Amino acid sequence: MSTYLFHDTPDTARSDGAVMLQALAGMLDPFSRRQLRAVGVPPHARCLVVAVGASRIATTLGEMTPTGEVIATDIDLTPCRRHPRVALLRHDIVRDPLPDGHFDLIHVRLLLGHLPERHDVLARLGAALAPGGVLVVEEFEATWRSSVLAAPDIDEADRLFAAYHDAFQATLVAAGNDPAWGRRAHHAMRGLGLHVDTSGWTGTWTGGSDGCLLPRATAGVIRDQLTTAGMTPADIDAFCDLLTDPGLVVKGNLALSHIGHAAPTSPTSMSHGG
Ligand SMILES: C[S@@+](CC[C@H](N)C(=O)[O-])C[C@H]1O[C@@H](n2cnc3c(N)ncnc32)[C@H](O)[C@@H]1O
């Protein structure tokens, strides 16, 4: 099993883990859908969605490809949406072989940054593209430190977001996450010989909405790791309370969508840009 930070959460954190995945879907699915429409997925396309979580990416692709095929994978299928046109596959992208054959479109969102093996996985995904196929890698630039636009006590809110940012970053790095991966994915995809276009998007969120429920649920799932990294339990509680306060307004993290096109004639090589 891989070292994914949010894997094997204790039962008491189960509901926070589910809220986290739902919040990600609520925040990012509209952006990802716009990106997929811009790519122009043909009706017969064969698609692979890696680590689908609770997102609607695979169901969207199922609707876009009435004569194609959509396989969606995750190590935990519990939160995944069911759809008659989507084949769900319990699958560890680090350890398990990819489904046979080549794909016209491969989508992976918010996973590779967590995996120490991200370059090897990316290279395998690139090699699984059909000629002219498209690899979509979507990641955050995590900037919680500079999020607060308005709050009942803006200095205190800035302090709590800074404490969360620092402890979360330390926790991510300790778990093998690369904080620079959000933008470096572009460089790595170019190293596979793909032609890469990158688009960015962010939103503005009020307390209690998806963009605030995401860090609230995340703090619940990794509470112990945050305290180990120096955030006090009192600050975690105050941070979680603040995130449901309707007086809070934050700007979201920048989401980056890297769209890599393989050459039309041959699958990409296995080499990567390290
Ligand atoms: C941060 S969530 C993102 C979920 C979804 N892609 C989204 O953007 O809404 C990461 C997902 O990766 C899955 N995951 C973690 N490690 C994995 C692995 N080694 N292979 C496949 N999926 C994995 C988790 O179960 C979780 O659903």
PDBQT file of the ligand as one rigid body, heavy atoms in Angstrom, charges set to zero:
ROOT
HETATM    1  C1  LIG A 301      -7.218  14.027  -2.367  1.00  0.00    +0.000 C 
HETATM    2  S1  LIG A 301      -8.269  12.718  -2.892  1.00  0.00    +0.000 S 
HETATM    3  C2  LIG A 301      -8.734  13.273  -4.526  1.00  0.00    +0.000 C 
HETATM    4  C3  LIG A 301      -9.958  12.548  -5.032  1.00  0.00    +0.000 C 
HETATM    5  C4  LIG A 301     -10.402  12.995  -6.434  1.00  0.00    +0.000 C 
HETATM    6  N1  LIG A 301      -9.374  12.755  -7.427  1.00  0.00    +0.000 N 
HETATM    7  C5  LIG A 301     -10.757  14.458  -6.422  1.00  0.00    +0.000 C 
HETATM    8  O1  LIG A 301      -9.962  15.289  -6.898  1.00  0.00    +0.000 OA
HETATM    9  O2  LIG A 301     -11.864  14.808  -5.953  1.00  0.00    +0.000 OA
HETATM   10  C6  LIG A 301      -7.102  11.437  -3.305  1.00  0.00    +0.000 C 
HETATM   11  C7  LIG A 301      -7.750  10.136  -3.726  1.00  0.00    +0.000 C 
HETATM   12  O3  LIG A 301      -6.712   9.235  -4.095  1.00  0.00    +0.000 OA
HETATM   13  C8  LIG A 301      -7.015   7.934  -3.619  1.00  0.00    +0.000 C 
HETATM   14  N2  LIG A 301      -5.735   7.218  -3.512  1.00  0.00    +0.000 N 
HETATM   15  C9  LIG A 301      -4.773   7.389  -2.579  1.00  0.00    +0.000 A 
HETATM   16  N3  LIG A 301      -3.718   6.593  -2.854  1.00  0.00    +0.000 NA
HETATM   17  C10 LIG A 301      -4.009   5.925  -3.979  1.00  0.00    +0.000 A 
HETATM   18  C11 LIG A 301      -3.316   4.952  -4.760  1.00  0.00    +0.000 A 
HETATM   19  N4  LIG A 301      -2.098   4.531  -4.420  1.00  0.00    +0.000 N 
HETATM   20  N5  LIG A 301      -3.924   4.462  -5.874  1.00  0.00    +0.000 NA
HETATM   21  C12 LIG A 301      -5.171   4.884  -6.226  1.00  0.00    +0.000 A 
HETATM   22  N6  LIG A 301      -5.872   5.807  -5.532  1.00  0.00    +0.000 NA
HETATM   23  C13 LIG A 301      -5.301   6.314  -4.416  1.00  0.00    +0.000 A 
HETATM   24  C14 LIG A 301      -7.741   8.181  -2.309  1.00  0.00    +0.000 C 
HETATM   25  O4  LIG A 301      -8.516   7.059  -1.912  1.00  0.00    +0.000 OA
HETATM   26  C15 LIG A 301      -8.584   9.408  -2.668  1.00  0.00    +0.000 C 
HETATM   27  O5  LIG A 301      -9.833   9.053  -3.211  1.00  0.00    +0.000 OA
ENDROOT
TORSDOF 0
